[in-house]
Amino acid sequence: MTDRSPTEKAGDKTRARILAYAGNLFFERGFRKVSIEELCAGMALSKRTFYKYFPNRDAVVEALITERLAQNAPALMENLASDHPVREILARHFELLINNILKKTSLQFMADLQALMPEFWDRIEQFRQIILQKVAELIRRGQQDGSIRPDFDPTVLGKIFQAIVTHVGNPTFAMAQGVSLEQIVTTLQKVFMHGVLMPPPETKTGDSPKIKHRAAPRAKARRVK
């Protein structure tokens, strides 16, 4: 393997600098209203230099998403395929989603990606479907080892999660409802891991739950004229 020249190394640093600056800006504010002029001004970089590395703004966005997936997808897939207890795998899965992906990506960025780069958004949707299939397989495994209720149909449960991810976890829907994707996933985590209803009050063995009865209203005495 040949050593890279100083010029090539400098070029790598410039490209990395563009991605770092654009990433901080785009992931926080979205990219719909950010022009190449604004990017270059913020970095004190000429447009001519910018175009040496990226043909347009969308190419920067694509590079950022590709980099983000490369950083996080292996950990997600490795965790779902591990032989750890199902409960631990699910807890780790939600932790990775919330802390490594959603906390670092604004809802506006996701909405811009969906609206302005639909072909690339479709690639993200395809990856999400692969993840959902893995989760459905994990549900079946959990039913076999007794960690997930056996009376759930894993196929139906998987489709319910698919509908939630596709529609409720949609950035356009989330923005219209005034909630973040992080809030949606965190709530979904609580419902999936802990349920909605509080556990019933504990009763002694052999005792039936006490039921409070209302006393029947007393009949009014009739006055004799």
C-alpha positions in Angstrom: 0.0 0.0 0.0 1.5 3.3 -1.1 1.7 6.3 1.2 -0.7 9.1 0.5 0.8 12.4 -0.7 0.6 15.6 1.4 -1.9 17.0 -1.1 -4.1 14.0 -0.8 -4.0 14.1 3.0 -4.8 17.8 3.0 -7.8 17.0 0.7 -9.0 14.4 3.1 -8.9 17.0 5.9 -10.8 19.6 3.9 -13.5 17.1 3.0 -13.8 15.9 6.6 -14.0 19.6 7.7 -16.8 20.3 5.3 -18.7 17.2 6.6 -18.1 18.1 10.2 -19.4 21.7 9.9 -22.3 20.7 7.6 -23.2 17.8 9.9 -23.5 20.1 13.0 -25.5 22.6 11.0 -27.8 20.2 9.1 -28.6 17.7 11.9 -29.6 20.7 14.2 -31.5 22.9 11.8 -32.2 20.8 8.7 -30.8 21.6 5.3 -33.7 23.0 3.3 -32.8 26.7 4.0 -29.0 26.3 4.1 -27.3 27.3 0.9 -23.8 26.4 -0.3 -22.9 30.1 0.1 -23.9 29.9 3.8 -21.9 26.8 4.3 -18.8 28.2 2.7 -19.1 31.5 4.6 -19.3 29.7 7.9 -16.1 27.8 7.2 -14.3 30.7 5.4 -14.0 28.4 2.4 -14.3 29.3 -1.2 -17.1 27.8 -3.3 -14.5 26.7 -5.8 -12.8 24.6 -3.0 -16.2 23.2 -1.9 -17.0 22.0 -5.5 -13.7 20.1 -5.6 -15.2 17.7 -3.0 -19.0 17.8 -3.5 -21.1 18.7 -6.6 -24.0 20.1 -4.6 -25.6 20.3 -1.2 -27.4 17.0 -1.5 -24.2 15.2 -2.0 -23.1 16.5 1.4 -26.3 15.2 3.0 -25.9 11.8 1.4 -22.3 11.5 2.6 -23.5 12.5 6.1 -26.2 9.9 6.2 -24.0 7.2 4.7 -21.4 8.0 7.4 -24.1 7.9 10.2 -25.4 4.5 9.0 -21.9 3.1 8.8 -21.3 4.2 12.4 -24.5 2.8 13.8 -26.0 0.1 11.6 -23.4 -2.6 12.5 -24.1 -2.1 16.2 -27.8 -2.4 15.7 -27.5 -5.5 13.6 -24.9 -7.1 15.9 -27.1 -6.5 18.9 -30.2 -8.0 17.3 -28.3 -11.1 16.2 -26.6 -11.6 19.6 -27.3 -14.6 21.9 -27.9 -12.4 24.9 -31.3 -12.6 26.7 -34.1 -11.1 24.7 -35.0 -8.5 27.3 -31.4 -7.2 27.2 -31.3 -7.2 23.4 -34.5 -5.1 23.2 -33.3 -2.7 25.9 -30.0 -2.2 24.1 -31.8 -1.7 20.8 -33.9 1.1 22.1 -30.8 2.6 23.8 -28.9 2.7 20.5 -31.8 4.2 18.7 -32.4 7.0 21.3 -28.9 7.9 22.3 -26.9 7.3 19.1 -29.3 8.3 16.4 -32.4 10.3 17.4 -30.7 12.6 20.0 -28.2 13.7 17.4 -30.7 14.2 14.5 -33.3 16.9 14.5 -36.9 16.3 13.3 -36.4 19.1 10.7 -33.5 17.3 9.2 -35.5 14.1 8.8 -38.5 16.0 7.4 -36.2 17.7 4.8 -34.6 14.4 3.9 -38.1 12.8 3.3 -39.4 15.8 1.3 -36.3 16.8 -0.7 -34.5 13.5 -1.2 -37.2 10.9 -1.5 -35.0 8.3 -3.2 -32.5 8.4 -0.4 -35.3 8.4 2.2 -36.5 5.1 0.5 -33.1 3.6 1.3 -33.5 4.5 4.9 -37.0 3.0 4.9 -35.6 -0.3 3.4 -33.1 -0.4 6.3 -35.8 0.2 8.8 -37.8 -2.7 7.3 -34.8 -5.0 7.8 -34.6 -4.0 11.4 -38.3 -4.6 11.9 -37.9 -8.1 10.5 -35.1 -8.8 12.9 -37.3 -7.6 15.8 -40.1 -9.9 14.7 -37.6 -12.8 14.7 -36.6 -11.7 18.2 -40.2 -11.7 19.4 -40.5 -15.4 18.2 -37.4 -16.3 20.1 -38.6 -14.5 23.2 -41.9 -16.5 23.0 -39.9 -19.7 22.9 -37.7 -18.9 25.9 -40.7 -17.5 27.9 -39.6 -13.9 28.0 -42.4 -12.7 25.8 -46.1 -13.6 26.2 -47.0 -16.6 24.0 -50.5 -15.4 23.2 -49.2 -12.6 20.9 -49.1 -13.4 17.2 -45.5 -12.4 16.3 -46.5 -11.6 12.7 -49.4 -9.3 13.7 -47.2 -7.7 16.5 -44.5 -7.1 13.9 -46.9 -5.4 11.5 -48.2 -3.2 14.3 -44.7 -2.0 15.0 -44.2 -1.6 11.2 -47.3 0.6 11.1 -46.1 2.7 14.1 -42.6 3.2 12.6 -44.0 4.0 9.1 -46.8 6.4 10.1 -46.4 7.6 13.7 -42.6 7.6 13.4 -42.9 9.7 10.2 -41.2 13.1 10.6 -44.1 14.9 8.9 -46.6 13.3 11.2 -44.4 14.0 14.3 -44.0 17.7 13.4 -47.7 18.1 12.8 -48.4 16.6 16.2 -45.7 18.6 18.0 -43.7 15.6 19.3 -40.2 14.5 18.6 -39.1 11.1 17.2 -37.2 10.6 20.4 -40.4 11.0 22.4 -42.2 8.5 20.1 -39.5 5.9 20.4 -39.1 6.4 24.2 -42.9 5.9 24.7 -42.9 2.9 22.4 -40.0 1.5 24.5 -42.0 1.9 27.7 -45.1 0.3 26.2 -43.2 -2.6 24.8 -40.9 -3.3 27.8 -43.3 -2.5 30.6 -46.9 -2.4 29.3 -49.5 0.3 30.0 -51.5 -1.0 32.9 -50.2 -0.9 36.5 -49.8 -4.3 38.1 -52.9 -5.4 40.1 -52.7 -4.9 43.9 -51.2 -7.9 45.7 -53.6 -10.2 47.5 -52.9 -12.9 50.0 -53.1 -16.5 48.8 -56.6 -17.7 48.9 -58.1 -14.3 49.4 -60.3 -12.7 46.8 -59.9 -9.1 46.0 -62.1 -6.9 48.3 -64.9 -5.1 46.4 -66.4 -2.1 47.9 -70.2 -2.0 47.7 -72.3 1.0 47.9 -74.8 1.1 50.6 -78.4 1.0 49.3 -80.1 4.3 49.8 -82.6 4.4 52.6 -86.2 4.7 51.7 -87.9 7.9 52.9 -90.6 7.3 55.5 -94.0 8.3 54.2 -95.7 10.9 56.3 -99.2 10.0 57.4 -101.7 12.8 57.1 
